[in-house]
Amino acid sequence: MDKRLDLLLVNPGNRAQMYGRLGESLAGIEPPLWCGLIAGFIREQGYSVGIIDADAENWSPEYTAEKIAELNPLLAGIVVLGTNPSASSTPKMTAVSELLNVLHSKGSAVKTILSGLHPSALPEQTIREEKVDFVCQGEGFYTFLKTLEALRSGKRPEDCGIEGLWYMDDTGVRAPAPASLIEDLDRLPFAAWDLLPMHKYKAHNWHCFEDLDKRSPYAVIFTSLGCPFNCSYCPIHAFYGKCGIRFRSPEKVIEEIDILVKNYNVRNIKILDELFVIKKERLTRICELIIQRGYRLNIWAYARVDTVSGDILPAMKRAGINWLCFGVESASGGVREGVAKRISQDKISEAVDMTKRAGIHTLGNFIFGLPDDTLESMRKTLDMSKELNFEYVNFYVAMAYPGSDLYRDAVRDGRELPGQWHAYGQYAEDTLALATKHLSSAEVLRFRDSAFREYFSDPAYIEMIRKRFGSKVVDHIKDMLRTTIRRKYA
């Protein structure tokens, strides 16, 4: 008889709820890196581990529950965290609830634990609302390990004082001490890529504008964890427990890239870091190691307009970093200041220009509906994005994601928030944007959807795309505009 599986990690799926029709072809399908990282760490401690990527497999909650019951692990860990932490944690909670409800209705005896950004931000609410045995607050490495140690030895995890492990008993919710972070990231083993359906993953459409037919294979890696900044719309500190950043050595980064290239033929890579372009010497070393190997990679990463410099960009391009994403958010300094996004106005165009001159494509992230936004300021943001003429833009609406200061303020002030977790999804049919001091939720969302169409149909943009990528990509963008997002404007 086969030995019972110790840990089964699950990436819950709700692509249709989160992306609507966009999920059919335009959105990427990204590997659940945190499932892979926890799996690699636990497996190194001698435990047996499996992964179900219900999102990539496009499995329903019912079928996913059947597979969990069939595998009957000692512990099932549902990881509610994708590679865009804000947009891929809270919106998944509707699917998580459905999955847990199905497991409960089937009388499953499998112990369950929720981890990820949303459960870390709202641990007490989550343990009260969901049919789950435990909630893990924080990254989860040691919390998962200690919970498995207890279960394997026949003990109740509740009796073991496990850091980061929330649960309920007859007296109510029991809150643990915070779990320790792994400060030396080189101690972490590589993600358990061999447990993931690597053939299922594909890059976002824009990431492969240079070759739309080669969006797979695709992988996501990290070179640092955390962020030293405190933008009020971002909930990331709720996951790590504090503001700050930890770095992985360039040597460990290139070792993992070696595995992905040689074992899985990966060319398209996303660098997960909240801020990849920050330490010049370290970044230079990573680029050198990639260049030495002669890999023809297609990488994208995040940067701030005040951290890029002209002397490092050429090396980044030679290493295959073909896209840099800048979080500009708003053209209004006052609107940015209102959410603690402190970047100087003159740095924006300077950073975009020097990046383009280095041959690196630019992706602009913008948020409509920040607290101080008006129709005038949002129009100014749209005009600036068109003037800078990014090769691609993401237009988001402001959301008070649990764990962010915006959420804390919205709850304190009694502002309307989405009634269902998936309505925090940017592309969901029933998305509810955060109303501003001056605008309703519907006004913000309508502006965003109109701005998207205006930007991608702008003649100057279309001509730039034709020159950079050719007529095939122009046709692809026109097809993209035919895919309308279904909305229920409040």
Rosetta blueprint (number, residue, H / E / L):
1 M L
2 D L
3 K L
4 R L
5 L L
6 D L
7 L E
8 L E
9 L E
10 V E
11 N E
12 P L
13 G L
14 N L
15 R H
16 A H
17 Q H
18 M H
19 Y H
20 G H
21 R H
22 L H
23 G H
24 E H
25 S L
26 L L
27 A L
28 G L
29 I E
30 E L
31 P L
32 P L
33 L H
34 W H
35 C H
36 G H
37 L H
38 I H
39 A H
40 G H
41 F H
42 I H
43 R H
44 E H
45 Q L
46 G L
47 Y L
48 S L
49 V E
50 G E
51 I E
52 I E
53 D E
54 A H
55 D H
56 A H
57 E H
58 N L
59 W L
60 S L
61 P H
62 E H
63 Y H
64 T H
65 A H
66 E H
67 K H
68 I H
69 A H
70 E H
71 L H
72 N L
73 P L
74 L L
75 L E
76 A E
77 G E
78 I E
79 V E
80 V E
81 L L
82 G L
83 T L
84 N L
85 P L
86 S L
87 A L
88 S L
89 S L
90 T H
91 P H
92 K H
93 M H
94 T H
95 A H
96 V H
97 S H
98 E H
99 L H
100 L H
101 N H
102 V H
103 L H
104 H H
105 S H
106 K L
107 G L
108 S L
109 A L
110 V L
111 K E
112 T E
113 I E
114 L E
115 S E
116 G E
117 L H
118 H H
119 P H
120 S H
121 A H
122 L L
123 P H
124 E H
125 Q H
126 T H
127 I H
128 R H
129 E H
130 E L
131 K L
132 V L
133 D L
134 F E
135 V E
136 C E
137 Q L
138 G L
139 E L
140 G L
141 F H
142 Y H
143 T H
144 F H
145 L H
146 K H
147 T H
148 L H
149 E H
150 A H
151 L H
152 R H
153 S L
154 G L
155 K L
156 R L
157 P H
158 E H
159 D H
160 C L
161 G L
162 I L
163 E L
164 G L
165 L E
166 W E
167 Y E
168 M E
169 D E
170 D L
171 T L
172 G E
173 V E
174 R E
175 A L
176 P L
177 A L
178 P L
179 A L
180 S L
181 L L
182 I L
183 E L
184 D L
185 L H
186 D H
187 R H
188 L L
189 P L
190 F L
191 A L
192 A L
193 W H
194 D H
195 L H
196 L L
197 P L
198 M H
199 H H
200 K H
201 Y L
202 K E
203 A L
204 H L
205 N L
206 W H
207 H H
208 C H
209 F L
210 E L
211 D L
212 L L
213 D L
214 K L
215 R L
216 S L
217 P L
218 Y E
219 A E
220 V E
221 I E
222 F L
223 T L
224 S E
225 L E
226 G E
227 C E
228 P L
229 F L
230 N L
231 C L
232 S L
233 Y L
234 C L
235 P L
236 I L
237 H H
238 A H
239 F H
240 Y H
241 G L
242 K L
243 C L
244 G E
245 I E
246 R E
247 F E
248 R L
249 S L
250 P H
251 E H
252 K H
253 V H
254 I H
255 E H
256 E H
257 I H
258 D H
259 I H
260 L H
261 V H
262 K H
263 N H
264 Y H
265 N L
266 V L
267 R L
268 N E
269 I E
270 K E
271 I E
272 L L
273 D L
274 E L
275 L L
276 F L
277 V L
278 I L
279 K L
280 K H
281 E H
282 R H
283 L H
284 T H
285 R H
286 I H
287 C H
288 E H
289 L H
290 I H
291 I H
292 Q H
293 R H
294 G L
295 Y L
296 R L
297 L L
298 N E
299 I E
300 W E
301 A E
302 Y E
303 A E
304 R L
305 V L
306 D L
307 T L
308 V L
309 S L
310 G L
311 D L
312 I L
313 L H
314 P H
315 A H
316 M H
317 K H
318 R H
319 A L
320 G L
321 I E
322 N E
323 W E
324 L E
325 C E
326 F E
327 G E
328 V E
329 E E
330 S L
331 A L
332 S L
333 G H
334 G H
335 V H
336 R H
337 E H
338 G H
339 V L
340 A L
341 K L
342 R L
343 I L
344 S L
345 Q H
346 D H
347 K H
348 I H
349 S H
350 E H
351 A H
352 V H
353 D H
354 M H
355 T H
356 K H
357 R H
358 A L
359 G L
360 I L
361 H E
362 T E
363 L E
364 G E
365 N E
366 F E
367 I E
368 F E
369 G L
370 L L
371 P L
372 D L
373 D L
374 T L
375 L H
376 E H
377 S H
378 M H
379 R H
380 K H
381 T H
382 L H
383 D H
384 M H
385 S H
386 K H
387 E H
388 L H
389 N L
390 F L
391 E L
392 Y E
393 V E
394 N E
395 F E
396 Y E
397 V E
398 A L
399 M L
400 A L
401 Y L
402 P L
403 G L
404 S L
405 D H
406 L H
407 Y H
408 R H
409 D H
410 A H
411 V H
412 R H
413 D H
414 G L
415 R L
416 E L
417 L L
418 P L
419 G L
420 Q L
421 W H
422 H H
423 A H
424 Y H
425 G L
426 Q L
427 Y L
428 A L
429 E L
430 D L
431 T L
432 L L
433 A L
434 L L
435 A L
436 T L
437 K L
438 H L
439 L L
440 S L
441 S H
442 A H
443 E H
444 V H
445 L H
446 R H
447 F H
448 R H
449 D H
450 S H
451 A H
452 F H
453 R H
454 E H
455 Y H
456 F H
457 S L
458 D L
459 P H
460 A H
461 Y H
462 I H
463 E H
464 M H
465 I H
466 R H
467 K H
468 R H
469 F H
470 G L
471 S H
472 K H
473 V H
474 V H
475 D H
476 H H
477 I H
478 K H
479 D H
480 M H
481 L H
482 R H
483 T L
484 T L
485 I L
486 R L
487 R L
488 K L
489 Y L
490 A L
